[in-house]
Amino acid sequence: MASQQKLPRMMKRSTEVEKRKPHLKRLQKLQTLITEKVLDGFLLCQPENIRYISGFTGSSGWLLISRQRAILATDFRYVEQAKAESPDFDIFQTKGEPQDWLPELVSELRWHKLGFEANSISYETYQRLSDTIRSKQIKLELVPLARIVEQFRSIKEPDEIECITKAAVLADTAFKQAKNIICAGMTEKEVAWEIEKILRQQGSEGVPFEIIVASGANSALPHARPTEKTILSGEPLLIDMGARINGYCSDFTRTLFLGKADKTFQEIYDIVLKAQTTALEGISSGMTAWQADRLARSIVEQAGYGDTFGHGLGHGVGLAIHELPTINPNSSDSLANGMVFTIEPGIYLAGQYGIRIEDLVILENDKVRVLTKADKAIYQLLDKR
């Protein structure tokens, strides 16, 4: 319980803190917003947001931030890690579930209005906290807020762009190597594993998402998972992959073909490529996400395949593989310089095949710069077995 533990000291501004300026500046930005929202404090639990603000990479943690205080709460397993990774934060060791320590800790801090990440805290956790606050007669109002830190994260800083760029280069390199291995007769799972091995050998911190390797009719499933299906000559092969460097992700997709592609496949492929190229050339800062989506979607619709492009044009990429901005027909997100996101139109013909071409881009100087460089030609991969 909070009352059984000495309350953390005030945050120190040490020489070590000065070395961690990116995190410190982000913290100060959040503290300013807390004041603007007329809150006593703000509670964060989303792992990527915690890492972004504090540098802490553990899988179990909470941040309690006010204008004067910055506390990282975690359990026994991560206390020493928290001290090492977040020296500019006071470390509080938790015991039990949030309702067992959080209400009393906040009460001791004399906070009466606490914002929390409404899009990350479960209803069950919220209900248990509310019940504890009520039963112990603690004067505390929980204020739901959404996408606060996510908005900060959507504009990438130079060090973040450097990491994402390295992840993009690594994925490009791995894909180039994988092309020399892929052949008819391999299973989707075998190809996925070969790609993952290459990524890890080249320095990726695991993979940011399960690699998609989908052949033939499976490629018509936008989020297909690799199966034991044998890849055959004369069918397409869709590969969606990425790497992770220092926590930051990359993401891109290429659609290949084993053997010689027929005329219909090439025509549809060209439609998808034109849709992507139109978006790459037309997106600019200040544009809304739905307008960006429209650039590509109109090409697919005009070709008569509008109903087969059922997902959004893209999504932000950073510490999470899916983050702001959200680029789809219903998104009002505004695109701005410094944002990193995917552009990935697709056409999916159920029972036949799917074609998706995806690149990772950064918006800078009011236009898009492509980070992933893998060739987009329809590869004529041969049966090597």
N, C-alpha and C positions, 0 to 999 in steps of 0.2 A: 504494500500500500504506500501511497505517496507520503503519508504521515510518518512512516517508519524509515524514511530516507531523507537525508539532508538535501534541502532544495539546492539545485545547481547554482554555481556562482555566476556573476555577470560575465558576459562574453569578453574575452581579452583581445586586444588589438596588438598581437605580437608580430615579430619579424616574420614568423612562419605564415601568419595571416596575409602579410603583404605579398608573399610569394604566390598566394592563392587568389589573386585579384579577380579572376573571372567569377569564381563562386561568391566572393565577397560583394562584388558589384551587383550580382543577381540578387543576393540577399537584401542589400540596401534598396534595390528597386522594389522588391516585394514588401519591405517594411514601409516604404513610402505609400504604396497602394493600400496597405492595412490602415494607415492613418486616414487616407482619403475615403475609405469605406466606413470610417467611424467604428472600427472594431478594436477590441482589446488585444485580440490575437487571431492567428490563423493556423489551422491544423492540416497538415499534409500527410498523406499515406501512400500516394501513387509512387511506385519505385523510381520511375524515370524522373519525376518531379523532385523527389528527394535527392537523387544523384545530381540533378541540374543545379539545385540550390546549395547543397552541402558538400558534394563530392563523395558521399557515402555510397558504396556499391553493394552493401549487404541486402539480403532478400527480406529482412524483417526490420522495419523501422518506422518511426513517426517523427515529423518535425512540428514543433510548436514555436511559432514566430510571432513576436510583437515588435513594436518600435524599438524597445530596449533589450529584448531578450531573443536568443536563438538557441533552442534546445533540441538536441537529437536524442530521442528516446528509443532504446532498443533492448533486447533481452541479453542474458548472460553470454550467449554464443557469439555476439557481435560487438561486445563492449570494447575490447582492445582494438578491433578493426576500426570501429567508429573513432576512437581516439587518434589513430594514425591517419585516417583519411579525412577527418573533419576537425582539425585542431582549433579552428575558429568557432567551434560550437561547444556548448556545455553538454555533457553526456549524462543522461539519466537512464539508469537500469530499470527496466520494467519487470514486473512479475504478474503473470496471469494475463487475462484478457483486458482489452482497453477499459471496460467498465470497472475493472478492479483497481486501476491506478489513475486514469486520466481525469475523472471529475475532481478528485481531491487535489491532484497536482495543480490543475487550473484554478481551483479555489484558493490554494496557498499562494498562487501568483496574483490573486485578486483580480482575475479577469472575469468579466461578467457578460461579455458578448464575444463569442468565439465563432469565427467563420470556419467552414470545413469544405472539403472537396466532395460536393454532392454527386459528382459523376464517378467517384472512386470508392466511397464508403458504402457498404451494403446497407440495405434497409434494416437488416437484423442487427448490425452493429449500432446503427443510429438509434434503434428502438431500445436496445439494452443500455446505451449511454443515457438516453432520456429517462428511462425507468430509474436508473441509479441517481441521476440528478434530482429527480422528483422525490424519491424515497428518502434521500439524505438531506433534502431541503437545501440544496446548494443553489445559490442565486447565479444561474448561468443560462444564457440564451444561446442555442446552437443556430447559426445562420448559414443556410446552404448557399454555396457559390460554385460556379462551374467554369472550367477551362481558363482559370486565372493564370497559372504558371504555364499552361499549354500555349497561351497567347504569347508569353515571353519567348518560349522555346521555338515558336514558328519562325522567328527572325534569327538566323544563325550568325554566330560570331566568327571571326577569322579562324580561331583554333578549332571550332566545330567544323567549319568548311574544309579545313585541312584534313581532318580525320575522315570525313565523308568522302572526300576526293580520293584518299588512299584506299578506302574500302571499295570504291568504284573501280579503281585501277586493278586492285587485287582480283575482283570478280571478273573483270575483262580478261585478265591473264589466265585465270582458272578455266574460263570458258574456252579460250583459244586452245589450251592444252587438252581439254575434254573432247573437243571436236576431233582430235587425232585418235581418240580411243573409241568413240561411239561407233557402233556398227550394227547392222541387222543381226539378230540372233541373241543380243543382250536383252535382259529384262529391264523394265523401267526402274526397278529397285537397284539393279546393278549400276545403271548409269548414274542414278542419284548418289549412290555411295561413292563412286569414283570421283564425282564432282566435289562431294564433301571432303574426301581425303585430300584432294588437290588444294581446296580452300584452306584446310587446316595446315597442310604442309607449307603453304605460302605465307602463313601468319595470321589467318583469320581467327578471331575468338569464337570458335564454333560457327554456327550459322544463325542469322537473325530470324529465320523462319524455315519451315520444312521445305526443302527444295522440291519444286514441282517438275516432274518428268512425266509427260503424258503423250502417248502415241496413238495414232489412228483415232477412233471414236472417243477415246478418253480425253483427247485434246479439246473436245467440245465442252468439257467441264472446266469452268474458269478456275476453280480451286481444286483441281484433281490432286489426288495423292498417288505417289508411285506404287505400282502393283507388281505382281509377278508376271504380268503380260509380257510376252516376247515382242520386241520391236521388229517389225517386218519391213522388207524392202517395198517401196511403192506406197509409203504412207508418211504423213507428217509427224513431226516430233516437236512438241512444245516444251521449252525449258525455262523455268522462272527461278532465278537464283540471286543470291546476294552474299556479301561478306560483312564482317563487323570488326572495326578497329577502334580501340579505346572506348568501346561502348556504342560507337556510332555505326549506322547501317548503310548498306547500299542495296539496290534492288533493280533488276532489269530482266526482260524476257526476250527470247528469240524463238522463232518458229522455223524449224529446219524441215528438210524433206529427204528421205532416203530413196535414192534413185532419181528418176526424172519426173518432175511435177507436171501434171496435166494442165491444159489450158485454163480450165475453170479455177483450179487452185491458184494459178498464177494471177488470174484476174482479180480474185478475192484478195489475195495477198497485196496486190497493188492498191486496192481500195483502202485497206488498213494502213498501208505505208503512206498513202496520200493524206489520209486523215491525220496521222501523226505529224507528218511534215507540215501540214497546214497549221496545226496547233503550235508546233515548235517555232514557226515563223511569225505567228500572229499574236501569241501571248505577250502581254506587256504589264508593267507595274500599274496599279490602280484599277485594273480590270477585275471584275468579280469572278469568282470561281465558276459560276454557272455560265458566264460568257465564254470563259476559256473552254469549258466542256462543249459548248455549242459549236465552237470552231471545228472540232473533229467530228462531232456527232452529225452535223449537217452533211458532211461528205458521205458518211455511211448511209444516212437516210436517203440522200439523193440517188445513191446507187441501188436502193431498194432493199437494204439490209438493216433498216433501223430497228426492227424488232429483235434482231440477233445481237445487239450491243446493249446488254442489260445492266452493266455496271458503270460506275463513274469513270471519268477520264483519268483520274489520278488521286494521289494522296501525299501528304507531307511525309518526309523521312528524316529521322535524326536518331535520338536515343531509342526511339520506338520505330518499328517498321511502318506503322500507320499512326500518323499524328497530323496536326494542323499544317497546312490548310486541307480541307476536304473539297475535292474538285468533282462535283457532280451536278446534274441539272437543277437540283434544289438548294444548292449551297450559296449562301450570301457572303461567304468569306471573301475578303478583299486580298488580292495578290499584291505583294510588296517586295521590293528589293531585299535580298538576303534570305528569301524563302527557298527551301529545297524540296522538290516534289517530283513525282513520277508523271509521265505522259504515256498512257497505255491503252489506246483504243483496241478493240477486238471485235471479231465476228465469229459467232459460234453456231454451227449447224448441227443440231442434235442428231446423234446417230451416225454422223459423218466425220467431221473434224472441226477444230477451232484454230483460229489464227489470232495471235496477239503479238504486238510489237511494243515493247516498253523500254523507256530510257529514263534515267535519273538526271534531273536538270537543276540548275540554280538560276534564280531570277536576279540579275544584276545589271546595272546601267540601263534599266527599263526594258531589258530583253532577256531571252532565255539563253543560257549556255549549257550545252550537253556535257555531262560528266562521264557517262558510259559510252564507250567507243566501239564496241564489238560490231563487226560488219553486219549489215541488214540484208545482204543478198540472200536469195533462196539457195541455201547450200544443197549441192547435189552429193549427199553422202552415199558412199557405195557400200555394198555388201562385202565386208572384208573377211568373212569367215568361210 
